[in-house]
Amino acid sequence: MRWSQSFIPTLKETPSDAEVPSHQLMLRAGMIRQLMAGAYTYLPLGWRCIKKVEAIVREEMDAAGALELFMPALQPIDLFERTNRKEAFGNVLINFHIRRGDRSVHLALGPTHEEVVTDLMAKHISSYRQLPITVYQIQTKFRNEERPRFGVLRTSEFLMKDAYSFSATVEQLDTIYQQMYRAYCRIFARCGLDYLAVEAESGPIGGDASHEFMVPAANGEDQIVYCRKTNYAANLERAETGRSAAVVKAVESGLPAFEKIHTPQMGSIEAVCKLLKCTPQQMIKTLIFKADDAPVAVLLRGDHDANEGKIRRALGAKSLEMADAETVFSVTGAPIGFAGPVGIKCRVVADHDVPLIPGAITGANAEDYHLRGVVLGRDFELPVAGGVYETFDLRNAAAGDPSPRGDGTLELVHGIEVGHVFKLGTKYTVALDCNFDDETEARKPVIMGCYGIGVNRIVASLAETKHDENGLLFPLSIAPFELLLVPVSVSDEETMNVANRFYQELKGRGVDVLLDDRDQRPGVKFKDGDLIGIPLRVVIGGKGLKEGVVELKWRNEAEASKLAVASAVEAIIEQITARKQAELAKVPT
């Protein structure tokens, strides 16, 4: 490609409305332009990067045994009604009526394709002999994003690779899940991403049935819990801690009785701390939930946040929700904000840290009152087993917690989700009558898995995390071009003869090359080349050409080297080949 024949509208200044590096740099590099909030046009450079990601995704998905198809973006609304996802999506689902003849047809723009692919398979799968099968597509998705922001990281229209597996047994699903997991690791490594495979909330199958692939980034919207020493990684919803139950100790004699304190209209931790001049760590937070419709009091330290997934698993409950005001009053005798463990009239479960709070401050189970000096073992009880309190990990993990995988400490980092593998089970196949006959001719629902990758997000995540003060630092595999040829003076005949010869020979040898044939100063060309992230630059002309050499410089290296003109093409190809091999060496097998 010749720069003069391309469309690369670079910007010198950073647009004022671009909030994060990826948005700023992709705009400045002439990769994207905004049409409206949540919708972007990909210009030629940006689209070249997208197509390179797509090619890597296809290669790895095909190698993993998945079959590519293409499904409609337009979907009948009744599919979402049958799976109860019309209500679950709410305003996120873009749906509308159109006129066809004398009738109105209710349609949706696909936010994802579980319903469509399950409906397809329901019409064609009848026997276990047809299973397992995995299909995938790369297609545009639509979601009514309430707050589109951060450029192409959070949009209403986005490109996604979504795959779906259909299995007869859990064992088949496990095999495919591992194949997809390995394929994802290869995809993200080949794209040059520094990623973490983090544990996520398990699906209906149970176990380690869900992983998110996250790119650590300061502007990531998700929080990841990570231990560098043990390599444990999980999202905040799933993350465990390495804490354990406290040993039961005898209550100290002579401790003063708890004190009942008037705290008018102070139902929050912050308000009580301000009035009593205490810290949240001195308080026991009592939250009332309904677990399978039965009230349960959950005790946490005042500065901690409840993790509903952990609470649900600790209780063995199928459903969990915060209790309504009427339920709270029935077990505490007080409105919301004044619950405490002393005299409460329901089951009580506690987090591991609760027994470690001496002389705690709690709600008094009376409106506008709290208790100070509450002592476990004297004023309220917790179950005991084997000399330790029966407590649970019920809160969100926090920085400084011990790792659940051994000797190490957890830290919180922000991340961008670029992929997710998930064991769906039979949620959609039951709802959409996707069944098969097993070996005994018994009719059973097909078992599903789903596996998504945000194609746009891969490019945006690279821009977010791979840049310096001069612009993008893309790997050879994803960069819009591998090599930038820069003739110092396009008006010099000898310079252009060499540049054109290099251009033709390199293109003929399979190098993805951009020839900057603009009549601009070399400094302008260098700045633009650095901005758009081309990994390798070769400068032709000037004093060097008179000496029979050209200058070669890798984007991520400070120093340039010189190559003899006569052997430069071979040397360039050798260096590019070596760099590609080095990048591939980092890809897991």
Secondary structure as UniProt FT lines:
FT   HELIX           3..5
FT   TURN            16..17
FT   HELIX           21..28
FT   TURN            29..30
FT   STRAND          32..36
FT   TURN            37..38
FT   STRAND          39..42
FT   HELIX           44..63
FT   TURN            64..65
FT   STRAND          67..68
FT   STRAND          74..76
FT   HELIX           77..82
FT   TURN            83..84
FT   HELIX           85..89
FT   HELIX           90..92
FT   STRAND          95..100
FT   TURN            101..102
FT   STRAND          103..109
FT   HELIX           114..122
FT   TURN            123..124
FT   HELIX           128..130
FT   STRAND          133..142
FT   HELIX           151..153
FT   STRAND          157..167
FT   HELIX           170..190
FT   TURN            191..192
FT   STRAND          196..199
FT   TURN            204..205
FT   STRAND          210..216
FT   TURN            218..219
FT   STRAND          222..226
FT   TURN            228..230
FT   STRAND          233..235
FT   TURN            236..238
FT   TURN            253..254
FT   STRAND          259..262
FT   TURN            264..265
FT   HELIX           269..276
FT   HELIX           280..282
FT   STRAND          283..291
FT   TURN            292..293
FT   STRAND          294..301
FT   TURN            302..303
FT   HELIX           308..315
FT   STRAND          320..322
FT   HELIX           325..332
FT   TURN            336..337
FT   TURN            342..343
FT   STRAND          347..351
FT   TURN            352..353
FT   HELIX           354..356
FT   TURN            358..359
FT   STRAND          360..363
FT   TURN            367..368
FT   STRAND          369..374
FT   TURN            377..379
FT   STRAND          384..385
FT   TURN            386..387
FT   STRAND          388..389
FT   TURN            399..400
FT   TURN            404..405
FT   STRAND          411..425
FT   HELIX           427..431
FT   TURN            432..433
FT   STRAND          435..437
FT   TURN            439..440
FT   STRAND          443..445
FT   STRAND          447..454
FT   HELIX           455..465
FT   STRAND          467..468
FT   TURN            469..470
FT   STRAND          471..472
FT   TURN            476..478
FT   STRAND          483..487
FT   TURN            490..491
FT   HELIX           493..508
FT   TURN            509..510
FT   STRAND          513..515
FT   HELIX           522..532
FT   STRAND          536..540
FT   HELIX           542..546
FT   TURN            547..548
FT   STRAND          549..554
FT   TURN            555..556
FT   STRAND          561..564
FT   HELIX           565..567
FT   HELIX           568..585
//
